[in-house]
Amino acid sequence: MYFAPTYCIGQSINPEYGFNIYVTNAIGNIDSVFIGLDPSATSGIDADFGEVDIKETPFEGVLDVRIANDVYLDNTFDGSYYFNSDPTQWHTKRQVFNLDCPDGLLADFATILVRSEHYPLTFSWDNEYFTDSCFSYSIINFMNFSGWFDIGSIYTNGLPPYFFNSYLKDSSSFSTIEIPFFSNTINYLPEYYIDDNQDTIRMLYLGILSEKWLLADNIEQSEKEIVKVYPNPATENIFLSFSDQLHDNKTIRLYNLSGQLLYQTTVMNNDFQINTVNLNLNNGLYFLKIQSNNKTINKVYKIFIKK
C-alpha cells in the first residue's frame, strides 16, 4: 500500500490514505488537488480534514485545479443546461472521501474542475496507490458518470471507448490532447460551464471504486440462471425473476452512484418488480444488490435507467 506523505493544514486530521492529482498545462504550469480516504469523512466539506470551501473565490492565474461535489446529468441526456450555468455546490483543493471498503461498492464520486489559459493539459498521479483492492478500479473520466456505462454510451459519438476503462491503476497520466473537444467549446458533452466571472471551467469526473466494481461484470452462468434482472436499460419498472432453487428470503437493495441506499426490501416470491417512478429515479447508472439468506446468490448488478 502506498501512503501519502504526512502533513497537516492547521489542526486538521490526516486521512487514512491519500494521493495527489497533478495537472500540467502546455507551458509547464502545474497545479494539484489532494484526494484522501478515511472512514470518518463525509462527501461534503469537512473542516477537521482541512477542507475549505473556496467556491466564492475566483479561479486564479493561468491554471487553477479544484475538486467539486459530484455533478449528475439529472433528467437530460444532452447536458445543455450545464453550459453557461454553474452546476457545482462547493470547491476545494483538498477533499477526503468516506472509505467503506469491506462493504461498500465504491468510496465516492467527485468532479475535477480546471481553468487553464493553455491547452492541452496533462493529468498525472502515482498509480502504485491503486494496487489496493479497495481503490483498484478508480477512474478519471471525461464523460459525466450519469451517462457513462461499461458497454458504451450515447455520448461517445465515435470517440475512443478506452476512456471508459482507463483505470488509474493502469497508467500514471493522460493528456487531453486525446480528447478532441477539450481544447474548444463544442456544445455536445457537459464538459464545461461558464462561471460568474465568465471563465470557462472544464469538468472531468473522478470515481473512487473498489474491486467490487467488477461484481456486476463477472456473473457466472449458473448465477445468471438463478436470477434474471430485466430490462436493462429500464424505464418504469425493473423486473426480477428468481429460480425455484432460491427458496429462502432474498434481500434486494438499490444504490445510486454515490453508494447511497435508495431502496431495500425482503421478498420470498420468485418474481418481483421495482417501480422506478415511485422511487423518483433519474436517468443514469444504479447498482442492484441481491442477497439470499443462505448465500446462494450474493451479487451486484448494474442497472441503467433511461426514461
Legacy VTK file of the C-alpha trace (Angstrom):
# vtk DataFile Version 3.0
C-alpha trace
ASCII
DATASET POLYDATA
POINTS 307 float
0.000 0.000 0.000
1.235 3.457 -0.899
0.837 6.042 1.859
0.818 9.731 1.056
3.377 11.915 2.850
2.105 13.069 6.233
1.300 16.741 6.573
-1.220 18.934 8.319
-3.232 22.000 7.468
-3.654 23.851 10.750
-5.058 21.313 13.207
-6.590 19.097 10.535
-6.646 15.311 10.717
-4.579 13.327 8.250
-6.789 10.885 6.317
-6.070 7.171 6.434
-4.992 7.161 2.778
-4.364 9.897 0.259
-2.865 10.875 -3.085
-2.434 13.898 -5.341
-3.661 14.503 -8.871
-1.356 16.875 -10.731
-2.311 18.942 -13.758
0.298 20.439 -16.083
-0.642 22.853 -18.854
1.004 23.336 -22.247
3.586 25.867 -20.976
4.598 23.918 -17.873
2.437 25.431 -15.130
1.484 22.831 -12.505
-1.366 22.732 -10.008
-2.798 19.852 -7.980
-5.574 18.635 -5.727
-5.322 16.218 -2.818
-7.704 13.249 -2.517
-7.965 11.420 0.793
-9.930 8.443 2.083
-10.967 7.973 5.700
-13.830 6.117 7.457
-14.896 9.240 9.374
-15.079 11.617 6.400
-18.201 12.761 4.583
-18.896 13.659 0.967
-19.104 17.346 1.813
-16.686 19.866 3.307
-15.016 18.536 6.485
-13.124 21.223 8.368
-11.482 18.547 10.553
-9.669 17.254 7.460
-8.518 20.704 6.393
-11.139 21.084 3.683
-12.095 24.658 2.869
-14.912 25.714 0.555
-13.374 28.174 -1.930
-16.303 28.300 -4.344
-16.698 32.054 -3.863
-13.001 32.610 -4.622
-12.458 33.328 -8.342
-10.246 30.913 -10.268
-6.719 32.297 -10.231
-3.807 32.700 -12.637
-3.099 30.715 -15.781
-4.008 27.376 -14.139
-6.289 26.518 -11.236
-7.482 22.996 -10.370
-10.164 22.143 -7.833
-12.375 19.313 -6.619
-16.136 19.867 -6.538
-19.144 17.840 -5.489
-20.417 15.046 -7.701
-22.341 16.516 -10.619
-25.012 14.462 -12.368
-26.996 14.974 -15.529
-30.331 14.520 -13.794
-33.137 14.057 -16.313
-31.414 15.153 -19.504
-29.126 13.343 -21.910
-27.882 16.300 -23.922
-26.337 18.183 -21.000
-27.438 21.507 -22.489
-28.332 23.148 -19.200
-24.746 22.781 -17.960
-23.422 25.343 -20.386
-23.393 28.942 -19.173
-24.505 27.835 -15.695
-22.551 26.561 -12.720
-23.724 23.096 -11.557
-21.341 22.842 -8.559
-22.155 23.336 -4.885
-18.677 23.672 -3.390
-14.994 23.793 -4.399
-11.907 22.691 -2.510
-8.240 21.918 -3.118
-8.360 19.046 -0.626
-11.162 16.506 -0.430
-11.396 13.448 1.829
-13.980 10.832 0.902
-15.625 8.342 3.198
-13.906 4.953 2.984
-16.052 1.849 3.359
-14.066 -0.800 1.561
-15.247 -4.018 3.242
-18.928 -3.454 2.452
-19.128 -0.577 0.021
-19.333 -0.738 -3.741
-17.256 2.409 -4.013
-15.966 5.273 -1.910
-17.383 8.232 -3.782
-17.556 10.350 -6.907
-16.401 13.914 -7.448
-15.831 16.439 -10.209
-12.412 17.795 -11.174
-12.570 21.447 -12.208
-9.876 23.108 -14.296
-9.411 26.657 -15.504
-6.451 26.990 -17.843
-5.255 29.552 -20.356
-3.146 26.970 -22.209
-4.043 23.535 -23.606
-3.527 20.604 -23.801
-3.444 19.526 -20.162
-1.685 16.506 -18.690
-3.161 14.757 -15.643
-0.790 12.588 -13.582
-0.809 10.547 -10.361
1.086 7.775 -8.583
-0.583 4.622 -9.886
1.081 2.410 -7.234
-1.544 3.700 -4.840
-4.263 1.911 -6.788
-2.876 -1.598 -6.379
-5.010 -1.892 -3.242
-8.268 -3.709 -3.991
-10.225 -1.000 -2.146
-9.343 1.552 -4.829
-8.164 -0.597 -7.727
-10.951 0.372 -10.128
-10.780 4.119 -9.609
-11.072 6.168 -12.766
-10.872 9.692 -14.149
-13.385 10.044 -16.949
-14.054 12.887 -19.340
-17.728 11.959 -19.500
-20.298 12.535 -16.775
-20.992 9.327 -14.866
-24.758 9.778 -15.178
-24.447 8.891 -18.842
-21.450 6.591 -18.560
-21.976 2.845 -18.876
-19.469 -0.001 -19.127
-20.526 -1.155 -22.557
-20.503 2.282 -24.148
-22.582 5.408 -24.190
-24.753 7.540 -26.398
-22.251 10.328 -25.708
-19.310 8.644 -27.396
-20.098 9.864 -30.921
-17.208 7.834 -32.288
-14.724 8.856 -29.582
-12.390 6.069 -28.382
-14.103 3.879 -25.762
-10.900 3.166 -23.816
-11.588 6.191 -21.628
-14.432 4.276 -20.017
-11.946 1.622 -18.863
-8.821 3.735 -18.361
-8.342 2.935 -14.700
-5.826 4.872 -12.604
-4.009 1.647 -11.732
-3.183 1.003 -15.408
-1.287 4.225 -16.132
0.152 7.269 -14.402
-1.042 10.037 -16.731
-3.135 11.037 -19.707
-3.292 14.120 -21.899
-6.383 15.975 -23.019
-4.877 16.061 -26.485
-6.613 12.678 -26.780
-10.000 14.338 -26.150
-10.811 16.337 -29.302
-13.384 18.711 -27.796
-11.299 19.589 -24.728
-9.462 22.438 -26.452
-12.584 24.132 -27.795
-16.197 24.616 -26.798
-18.230 22.076 -28.712
-21.713 22.170 -27.208
-22.019 18.408 -27.003
-20.904 16.976 -23.679
-21.365 18.555 -20.255
-17.595 19.053 -20.083
-17.585 22.724 -19.127
-19.575 25.609 -17.712
-19.188 29.401 -17.681
-18.849 30.846 -14.170
-19.907 34.259 -12.866
-16.542 35.722 -13.938
-17.099 34.473 -17.497
-14.293 31.931 -17.130
-14.637 28.611 -18.954
-14.353 25.864 -16.330
-13.624 22.364 -17.646
-15.049 19.339 -15.851
-13.734 15.794 -15.581
-15.140 13.118 -13.341
-13.369 11.151 -10.633
-14.663 7.841 -9.306
-13.011 6.063 -6.357
-14.085 2.472 -6.929
-13.165 -0.781 -5.246
-12.555 -4.165 -6.798
-16.219 -4.939 -6.113
-16.980 -2.755 -9.133
-16.337 -5.872 -11.207
-19.002 -7.888 -9.437
-21.610 -6.730 -11.892
-19.444 -7.819 -14.826
-18.430 -11.254 -13.543
-21.734 -13.014 -13.060
-21.191 -16.704 -13.725
-23.644 -18.512 -15.953
-25.028 -20.597 -13.105
-25.976 -17.408 -11.261
-27.471 -15.905 -14.393
-29.832 -18.851 -14.439
-30.738 -18.325 -10.783
-31.588 -14.632 -11.133
-32.826 -12.671 -14.130
-32.887 -8.857 -13.990
-34.557 -7.092 -16.909
-34.973 -4.912 -18.890
-31.647 -3.121 -18.952
-31.854 -0.192 -19.618
-35.034 0.052 -17.555
-37.761 2.689 -17.625
-40.671 2.482 -15.187
-40.021 -0.976 -13.744
-37.143 -3.335 -13.014
-38.247 -6.970 -13.098
-36.533 -9.691 -11.066
-37.167 -13.368 -11.669
-35.670 -15.964 -9.307
-35.156 -19.649 -9.971
-37.013 -22.242 -7.911
-33.616 -23.043 -6.380
-33.982 -19.930 -4.224
-36.456 -20.967 -1.540
-35.235 -18.608 1.178
-35.714 -14.874 1.640
-33.991 -12.521 -0.784
-32.890 -9.051 0.288
-32.935 -6.510 -2.530
-31.096 -3.205 -2.268
-30.775 -0.399 -4.801
-27.900 2.121 -4.616
-27.026 5.223 -6.583
-23.537 6.069 -7.869
-22.557 7.628 -4.553
-23.311 4.402 -2.689
-26.485 5.839 -1.122
-29.119 3.207 -0.346
-32.292 4.219 -2.204
-34.463 1.165 -1.708
-34.469 -2.048 0.305
-36.931 -4.880 0.728
-37.040 -8.604 1.500
-39.102 -10.961 -0.632
-39.954 -14.655 -0.616
-41.623 -14.978 -4.006
-39.813 -15.860 -7.210
-40.900 -12.812 -9.204
-40.660 -9.219 -8.106
-40.650 -5.756 -9.601
-39.268 -2.385 -8.521
-41.188 0.689 -9.635
-38.593 3.270 -10.667
-41.215 6.014 -10.998
-42.278 5.741 -7.357
-38.600 5.979 -6.372
-38.151 9.142 -8.482
-35.075 7.676 -10.167
-33.308 9.941 -12.631
-31.608 8.704 -15.776
-28.240 7.152 -15.076
-26.425 4.180 -13.580
-27.529 2.358 -10.409
-26.453 -0.747 -8.503
-28.884 -3.521 -7.619
-27.627 -5.856 -4.880
-29.404 -9.181 -4.380
-28.557 -11.404 -1.431
-30.273 -14.567 -0.245
-30.201 -15.797 3.342
-28.260 -18.934 2.516
-25.805 -17.006 0.273
-26.860 -18.965 -2.821
-26.857 -15.595 -4.519
-24.897 -12.542 -3.383
-24.346 -10.334 -6.394
-24.425 -6.762 -7.617
-25.978 -5.850 -10.958
-25.562 -2.598 -12.843
-28.888 -1.122 -13.903
-29.168 1.733 -16.368
-32.262 3.941 -16.103
-33.335 5.646 -19.313
-36.791 7.197 -19.335
LINES 1 308
307 0 1 2 3 4 5 6 7 8 9 10 11 12 13 14 15 16 17 18 19 20 21 22 23 24 25 26 27 28 29 30 31 32 33 34 35 36 37 38 39 40 41 42 43 44 45 46 47 48 49 50 51 52 53 54 55 56 57 58 59 60 61 62 63 64 65 66 67 68 69 70 71 72 73 74 75 76 77 78 79 80 81 82 83 84 85 86 87 88 89 90 91 92 93 94 95 96 97 98 99 100 101 102 103 104 105 106 107 108 109 110 111 112 113 114 115 116 117 118 119 120 121 122 123 124 125 126 127 128 129 130 131 132 133 134 135 136 137 138 139 140 141 142 143 144 145 146 147 148 149 150 151 152 153 154 155 156 157 158 159 160 161 162 163 164 165 166 167 168 169 170 171 172 173 174 175 176 177 178 179 180 181 182 183 184 185 186 187 188 189 190 191 192 193 194 195 196 197 198 199 200 201 202 203 204 205 206 207 208 209 210 211 212 213 214 215 216 217 218 219 220 221 222 223 224 225 226 227 228 229 230 231 232 233 234 235 236 237 238 239 240 241 242 243 244 245 246 247 248 249 250 251 252 253 254 255 256 257 258 259 260 261 262 263 264 265 266 267 268 269 270 271 272 273 274 275 276 277 278 279 280 281 282 283 284 285 286 287 288 289 290 291 292 293 294 295 296 297 298 299 300 301 302 303 304 305 306
